[in-house]
């Protein structure tokens, strides 16, 4: 049961390990692109390519959907970024339970955006937790854990690509232990829980009044999607500019002030240098390429 790219390695790993996947659940095809044509999710496409049965209910609250799920008589269900709440009937609809790949060291960062939140908050470590799913939000007992370092320049996209195959590998180990009767899951310490709510568009605009370290971490944590951004004046209109990469830099000034010809921007304390930019409707580019096409002079104060 999964939907985005993050869940595809798990599906492929389960197939490679020889598991008999009786069905794949994914969110329904959504309208996307310029023509707004319906597009299947990455998991749906991968399951189709493997010749698997795919079901795409909007929700799983209907009795017919729950009865259909139970009729598979599955030993277990694997959930990875499915995006649909699982009712009690589904949680109890397999022989051994429902197991989730969660991209954090639970109980830290329960919720929808653990990868982004970990980087945005400056964490230096995260990982993968295999959890037995219960009715609480990511509150079920944890069965296996693997830690990963978050390096100082790592972006959310890079961490995503590191954790997805690791989660797949760990889930294969978890199911092997489950089959052998050696999988032991331990209750989380709820008092230590922190939450990673879904990203809000209001969070993505860069606030230059923050400390340089905080600005840098937010840029990393929002890259490449949805992307931290600021605005410039371009041809008598406001243009949104997305920042994909930045680096800590030397310099002081009023927050938002362009300090030099290398895109060094003053923050509330310290400065950051923007190194990879994406203008609206354009491909990512270096800071030099951006400055060649943008009339920004040192001393300019960004909005």
C-alpha positions as CSV (number, residue, x, y, z in Angstrom):
1,X,0.0,0.0,0.0
2,X,1.8,3.1,-1.2
3,X,1.7,6.0,-3.7
4,X,4.8,8.1,-4.4
5,X,8.4,7.4,-5.6
6,X,9.5,6.9,-2.0
7,X,7.4,3.7,-1.9
8,X,8.6,2.1,-5.2
9,X,11.8,0.6,-3.9
10,X,9.9,-1.3,-1.2
11,X,7.5,-2.8,-3.7
12,X,10.4,-3.9,-5.9
13,X,12.4,-5.3,-3.0
14,X,9.4,-7.4,-1.8
15,X,9.1,-8.8,-5.3
16,X,12.8,-9.5,-5.5
17,X,12.7,-11.3,-2.1
18,X,10.1,-13.7,-3.5
19,X,7.0,-12.5,-1.6
20,X,3.6,-13.3,-3.1
21,X,2.0,-9.9,-3.4
22,X,-1.7,-10.5,-3.7
23,X,-2.6,-6.9,-4.3
24,X,-1.3,-3.4,-4.5
25,X,-3.2,-0.4,-3.1
26,X,-2.4,3.1,-4.3
27,X,-4.1,6.5,-4.5
28,X,-6.3,7.0,-7.6
29,X,-4.9,8.5,-10.8
30,X,-4.8,12.4,-10.5
31,X,-5.0,15.1,-13.1
32,X,-1.5,16.6,-13.7
33,X,0.6,18.4,-16.2
34,X,-0.5,21.1,-18.7
35,X,-3.2,19.0,-20.2
36,X,-4.4,17.9,-16.8
37,X,-4.6,14.3,-18.0
38,X,-5.0,11.6,-15.3
39,X,-1.7,10.1,-14.2
40,X,-1.1,6.9,-12.3
41,X,1.0,7.1,-9.2
42,X,4.6,5.8,-9.3
43,X,3.6,2.8,-7.3
44,X,0.7,2.1,-9.6
45,X,3.0,2.2,-12.6
46,X,5.5,-0.1,-11.0
47,X,2.8,-2.6,-10.0
48,X,1.4,-2.5,-13.5
49,X,4.8,-3.3,-14.9
50,X,5.1,-6.3,-12.6
51,X,1.6,-7.6,-13.6
52,X,0.1,-7.1,-10.1
53,X,-3.5,-6.4,-9.2
54,X,-3.9,-2.7,-8.4
55,X,-6.8,-1.2,-6.4
56,X,-7.3,2.6,-6.1
57,X,-10.1,3.4,-3.8
58,X,-10.5,7.1,-2.7
59,X,-10.9,5.9,0.9
60,X,-11.2,2.6,2.7
61,X,-14.2,3.4,4.9
62,X,-16.8,1.6,2.8
63,X,-17.7,-1.9,3.9
64,X,-17.3,-3.3,0.4
65,X,-13.7,-2.0,0.3
66,X,-12.9,-3.4,3.7
67,X,-14.5,-6.8,2.8
68,X,-12.5,-6.9,-0.5
69,X,-9.3,-6.2,1.5
70,X,-10.1,-9.0,4.0
71,X,-10.9,-11.4,1.2
72,X,-7.3,-11.5,0.1
73,X,-6.5,-13.3,3.4
74,X,-3.0,-11.7,3.4
75,X,-0.4,-12.7,5.9
76,X,0.6,-9.0,6.3
77,X,0.3,-5.6,4.7
78,X,3.1,-3.2,4.0
79,X,2.4,0.5,4.0
80,X,4.8,3.1,2.6
81,X,3.6,6.7,2.2
82,X,0.1,5.5,1.1
83,X,-1.6,8.8,2.0
84,X,-4.9,7.3,3.0
85,X,-5.9,6.6,6.6
86,X,-6.4,2.9,7.4
87,X,-9.5,2.1,9.4
88,X,-9.5,-0.5,12.2
89,X,-11.1,-3.1,9.9
90,X,-8.1,-2.9,7.6
91,X,-5.6,-2.8,10.4
92,X,-7.1,-6.1,11.6
93,X,-7.7,-7.5,8.1
94,X,-4.5,-9.5,7.9
95,X,-3.2,-12.5,9.8
96,X,0.0,-10.8,11.3
97,X,-0.8,-7.1,11.0
98,X,0.1,-4.0,9.0
99,X,3.7,-2.7,8.9
100,X,4.9,0.7,7.9
101,X,8.2,2.2,6.7
102,X,8.5,5.5,8.4
103,X,11.3,8.0,7.5
104,X,12.4,9.0,10.9
105,X,13.7,7.7,14.3
106,X,10.3,7.4,15.9
107,X,8.9,8.8,18.1
108,X,10.7,11.9,16.7
109,X,8.9,13.3,13.6
110,X,5.6,11.4,13.5
111,X,3.5,12.6,10.7
112,X,3.5,13.5,7.0
113,X,6.8,15.3,6.4
114,X,9.5,13.7,8.5
115,X,12.3,14.1,6.0
116,X,11.7,17.8,5.4
117,X,11.1,18.6,9.1
118,X,14.3,16.9,10.3
119,X,16.5,19.0,8.0
120,X,14.5,22.2,8.5
121,X,15.1,21.9,12.2
122,X,18.8,21.2,11.8
123,X,18.8,17.6,12.9
124,X,22.1,15.8,12.3
125,X,20.7,12.3,12.4
126,X,17.5,10.6,11.3
127,X,16.7,7.1,9.9
128,X,14.1,4.5,9.1
129,X,11.7,2.9,11.5
130,X,9.7,-0.2,10.7
131,X,6.5,0.1,12.7
132,X,3.5,-2.0,13.4
133,X,0.6,0.3,12.5
134,X,-2.1,1.1,15.1
135,X,-4.9,3.6,15.1
136,X,-2.7,6.4,16.5
137,X,-0.7,8.7,14.2
138,X,2.6,6.8,13.7
139,X,2.3,5.7,17.3
140,X,2.6,1.9,16.9
141,X,5.3,-0.2,18.3
142,X,8.7,0.0,16.5
143,X,10.2,-3.3,15.3
144,X,13.5,-2.3,13.5
145,X,15.5,0.9,13.2
146,X,18.4,2.0,11.0
147,X,20.1,5.4,11.6
148,X,21.4,7.8,9.0
149,X,23.6,10.9,9.3
150,X,22.3,14.1,7.9
151,X,25.4,15.9,6.5
152,X,25.6,19.7,6.8
153,X,24.7,20.3,3.1
154,X,22.3,17.5,2.5
155,X,18.9,18.4,1.0
156,X,15.6,16.8,1.5
157,X,15.8,15.3,-1.9
158,X,19.1,13.7,-1.2
159,X,17.9,12.3,2.1
160,X,14.8,11.0,0.5
161,X,16.9,9.1,-2.0
162,X,19.1,7.7,0.8
163,X,16.2,6.6,2.9
164,X,13.9,5.0,0.3
165,X,16.1,2.0,-0.6
166,X,17.1,1.7,3.1
167,X,13.5,1.4,4.1
168,X,12.9,-1.2,1.4
169,X,15.9,-3.3,2.7
170,X,14.8,-3.0,6.3
171,X,11.2,-4.1,5.5
172,X,12.5,-7.2,3.8
173,X,14.4,-8.0,6.9
174,X,11.3,-7.3,9.1
175,X,9.1,-9.7,7.1
176,X,11.8,-12.4,7.2
177,X,11.9,-12.0,11.0
178,X,8.1,-12.0,11.1
179,X,8.0,-15.3,9.2
180,X,10.6,-16.8,11.4
181,X,8.9,-15.7,14.6
182,X,11.8,-13.5,15.7
183,X,10.3,-10.0,15.0
184,X,10.0,-8.1,18.3
185,X,8.3,-4.7,18.4
186,X,8.6,-2.2,21.3
187,X,6.2,0.5,22.4
188,X,7.3,4.1,21.7
189,X,7.8,6.7,24.4
190,X,4.9,9.0,23.6
191,X,6.3,11.7,25.9
192,X,9.2,12.1,23.5
193,X,7.1,12.4,20.4
194,X,7.5,15.3,18.0
195,X,5.4,15.9,14.9
196,X,6.1,16.6,11.3
197,X,2.9,18.2,9.8
198,X,2.4,18.5,6.1
199,X,4.3,21.4,4.6
200,X,2.3,24.6,4.2
201,X,2.9,27.0,1.4
202,X,3.1,29.8,3.9
203,X,6.4,28.2,5.2
204,X,8.2,28.3,1.9
205,X,8.9,32.0,1.5
206,X,12.4,32.8,2.9
207,X,12.4,34.9,6.0
208,X,15.8,36.7,5.8
209,X,15.3,37.9,9.4
210,X,16.1,34.4,10.7
211,X,19.6,33.4,11.7
212,X,21.7,32.3,8.7
213,X,21.9,28.7,10.0
214,X,18.1,28.6,10.2
215,X,17.7,30.1,6.7
216,X,20.2,27.5,5.3
217,X,18.4,24.6,7.0
218,X,15.0,25.7,5.7
219,X,16.4,26.0,2.1
220,X,17.9,22.5,2.4
221,X,14.7,21.0,4.0
222,X,12.5,22.4,1.2
223,X,14.7,21.4,-1.7
224,X,13.9,20.4,-4.4
225,X,10.2,20.4,-3.6
226,X,8.2,22.6,-2.7
227,X,11.3,24.9,-2.7
228,X,12.1,27.9,-0.5
229,X,11.7,31.1,-2.5
230,X,12.0,34.9,-2.6
231,X,10.9,37.5,-5.1
232,X,12.6,40.0,-7.4
233,X,11.5,42.7,-9.7
234,X,11.7,41.5,-13.3
235,X,10.3,43.4,-16.3
236,X,7.9,45.5,-14.2
237,X,6.5,42.5,-12.3
238,X,7.3,40.3,-9.3
239,X,9.0,37.1,-10.1
240,X,9.3,34.2,-7.7
241,X,12.8,32.6,-7.5
242,X,13.3,29.2,-5.9
243,X,16.5,28.4,-4.0
244,X,17.7,24.8,-4.4
245,X,21.1,25.1,-2.7
246,X,22.9,27.6,-0.5
247,X,26.0,27.7,1.7
248,X,26.9,29.5,5.0
249,X,28.8,32.6,4.3
250,X,30.6,35.5,5.9
251,X,29.0,39.0,6.1
252,X,26.6,41.2,7.9
253,X,23.9,43.7,7.0
254,X,20.2,44.4,7.1
255,X,18.3,41.2,6.6
256,X,17.7,40.5,2.9
257,X,20.5,42.7,1.7
258,X,22.6,41.5,-1.3
259,X,26.1,41.9,0.0
260,X,28.2,41.2,-3.1
261,X,28.2,39.9,-6.7
262,X,28.1,36.2,-5.6
263,X,24.5,36.2,-4.2
264,X,25.6,36.5,-0.6
265,X,22.5,37.6,1.4
266,X,22.5,39.0,4.9
267,X,20.3,37.3,7.4
268,X,19.1,38.3,10.9
269,X,22.6,37.1,12.0
270,X,25.3,36.1,9.6
271,X,24.7,35.4,5.9
272,X,24.1,32.7,3.3
273,X,25.3,32.4,-0.3
274,X,22.8,31.1,-2.8
275,X,24.5,28.6,-5.1
276,X,21.7,27.0,-7.2
277,X,18.6,28.9,-8.3
278,X,15.5,28.2,-10.3
279,X,13.5,31.0,-11.9
280,X,9.8,30.5,-12.7
281,X,9.4,28.2,-15.7
282,X,13.1,27.7,-16.1
283,X,15.6,24.8,-15.3
284,X,17.8,25.0,-12.2
285,X,20.9,27.2,-12.8
286,X,24.1,28.3,-11.0
287,X,24.2,31.6,-9.1
288,X,26.5,33.0,-11.9
289,X,24.0,32.1,-14.6
290,X,21.2,33.6,-12.6
291,X,23.1,36.9,-12.1
292,X,23.8,37.1,-15.8
293,X,20.1,37.3,-16.4
294,X,19.0,39.3,-13.4
295,X,19.8,42.9,-12.7
296,X,20.6,42.6,-9.0
297,X,23.3,44.9,-7.6
298,X,25.0,44.7,-4.3
299,X,23.0,46.7,-1.8
300,X,19.7,45.5,-3.2
301,X,17.3,44.5,-0.4
302,X,15.2,41.4,-1.3
303,X,11.6,41.5,-0.3
